[in-house]
Amino acid sequence: MSEVEYVVEGAVAWIRLNRPEYRNAQNSAMTYALDAAFRVATDDDAVKVIVLAGNGKHFCAGHDIGTPGRDVDKSFERQAVIWWDHVDKEGGDQRFARESEVYLGMCRRWREVPKPVIAMVHGACIAGGLMLAWSCDFIVASDDAFFSDPVVRMGIPGVEYFAHPWVMNPRAAKEFLFTGDRFSAQRALELGMVNQVVPREELEDVVRAMADRISAMPRFGLALTKKAVNQAEDLQGMRAGMDSVFGLHHFAHAHNAEVSTDSLGGLDAKSMAARNKEQAGE
């Protein structure tokens, strides 16, 4: 089964994360399949708009830190950064090389796709799932969607693509991170993190109609407008801020490796999910 499904309907390319049995946890195979799909959509002149969605009950439950398909030790052809391979390295060298490519580097690469990208989010959008949604130009969420970044529980200051203060606001970002709480779709809308919240059964129809409206615009005009807004965000410090936090992120990994059993503070997918559910009252 392919980790990503790619279908073109009219002027819209639909890219769907396709590991539903693992709540679309993002391993490297999915990362590179997603990158390939974005590249195909970019090169297809008939495609005007891209939609990123997830198959199954959830958009994306985060990075793969515990499924049978976890492929942290597997080498892929690097696309996002010019850096050495991580597979024969150790410690911080290994983690920095891999995460520069598959996490921060890939999300920045996708943010620069010169076509409008809509994230269609339902169910869980957690940690690494946030990075995928935040790389898109805007987010339409179903009313059952929820968002969280609980990695502070590991002693780590947020996911690698640290867009938190820009996609909401600094005080909300601190609450989001300090508590690890789930923000509902409505709360995310109030904070400006998502553009629209719609009933789950209407989600795809609303996104389809929006994509069709956007596709009526001239392609080059859309590309320049996207670049203009992205440049404005970067002038507000987003890119430099992410670089600085990426260093703190890896300092946290190194600290965990020294004082705990591993770079994740001894937490795996099951224990993280259990603690998150406990805090959410499930």
C-alpha angles and dihedrals in degrees: 000000000000115000089223131037119211124195131163119212113182107307095343127089113207114206114187127188105232113198096096094155087065096039087257093294106186116242124171092265089059091045093056093041088053091049091051091050092051089050093051091049092049093050094048107090090197091063113087101165135027126210121200115202141151132240120229130019098326141041096223133327094202140261118349105256099154120011124115087253096059104133104180091138096049122102122229130181104271116237110162104052139018102241137121123274117272102212099087095039131092139221119342091354090062096044095045093049094049099041094045087060110033100031117026097018097048094046091051090048092052092046087061096052100132094229130072112270121198120198111214103199128190131161117353123013102174133167105308088026088062089057091056093048094043091053088063123084095244142351131233110191134191118236090252094055121114133186131208143157106199098165092111081079084071091050090255121130099232134300122314097258091063101193095138100114091048101044092049121000134281097262093046090046090055092050091046092052102033093053102030085217124158114252112211121229089255092053090048089052092051090052094048094246093121130034102215140007117205136170112281093243091054098044100098094042092052092048092046091052092048092049090050092052092050092047089064089069121089111271097227092047090054091049093051092046091051091050091049093055093043090051090051090053091050091050086056087060103260098132095043090045092054091050092053094047091046087064091051089047091057093043086058091051090051092048091051091050090055100045103026139040096272145352091279094060093254094298121128132184095277097047093045092049091048093052093046092051092046091053091047090053096245 
